[in-house]
Amino acid sequence: MPLRRRTGWMAAAAVALLLAVLLSLAVGSRAIPPDQVLDALLHGGTSQNAEVVRSLRVPRTVIGIMVGAALAVAGVVMQGVTRNPIAEPGILGVSQGASLGVVCAIAYAGVGTLSGYVWFAFAGAGAAAVAVYAIAARGRGGASPVKLALAGAAMNAFLTSIVSGVLTTDAQTLETYRFWQVGSLSGRDTHIISMIWPFLVAGLLLVLAMARGLDALALGEDVAKGLGQNVALLRLLGALGATVLTGAAVAAAGPIAFVGLAVPHLARALVGTAHRWVLPMAALLGPVMILVSDVVGRIVFPPSEVPVAVMTALIGVPFLVALVRRRAVVAA
């Protein structure tokens, strides 16, 4: 693919992200003109609109950018590591592990705030991913793509059963948990941003450093070994990076499906299969999908809001179906 075309698509994605950010700051139950949004950001002010922008919509938008980038990049990595075009960030049991962490925090630790859930969600996500990798790594062949997928599916089923068991026997925990489990950007504040950004940065740096290795892995294990790549280490680092990114996203906003599945395919359709282009393109398109879905969810049934996790599926499914119908899905 010509460099000019790739650069053009990257620039278009950056512009789309800027427009999505402006929409997220301006549109909602209270519509705020763009000039007032910019004035609130640049010059402060004490008007009600300025307070809404700075205290409510800026944190919500920043978290949307962080979550969208994390889930989309994690999806690229998971599809590359497992060589499975339908892989997504939850394949290692990360999302269900985070859910179990939150359930335990509510039921047994008495935690009742979103900021309090973050560390429990992150711990649960990390423990689930470590368990899946340890199970897949045992036996002949090590942690192969098939063994990772099977171990992840088994772990997801196991953790789901535990979460369901706790929730069905504790009505109070269920009532509290369901507000986190639905997957939303509403009610998040700057404290959560300060808690997850170091993990997001660390995860992004790790996977960006793996771009060349992911390209080699896409050619097959034997070719990757012939090119001097340590396949086992690549898979381990890829799983670690995807776990950190997914854990941060799920801890901040709850489980949000489909972004990590659809965005990598859209990124490859635009810039080709080279991961040095796919990863940054996914990091731009993921936040666009999250923010646009969140904005639509705010206005589709006023004055109520539809959670972003619901809207990502409703908006994203037609795009992925159209992509599949127009051309073959490109595996990592």
Secondary structure, DSSP 8 states (H G I E B T S, - for coil): --HHHHHHHHHHHHHHHHHHHHHHHH-SSS---HHHHHHHHHH---SHHHHIIIIIIHHHHHHHHHHHHHHHHHHHHHHHHHT-TT--GGGGSHHHHHHHHHHHHHHHS---SHHHHHHHHHHHHHHHHHHHHHHHHSSTT-S-HHHHHHHHHHHHHHHHHHHHHHHHT-HHHHHHHHHHHT---TT--HHHHHHHHHHHHHHHHHHHHTHHHHHHHHT-HHHHHHTT--HHHHHHHHHHHHHHHHHHHHHHH----SHHHHHHHHHHHHH-S-HHHHHHHHHHHHHHHHHHHHHHHHHSSTTS---HHHHHHHHHHHHHHHHHHHS-----
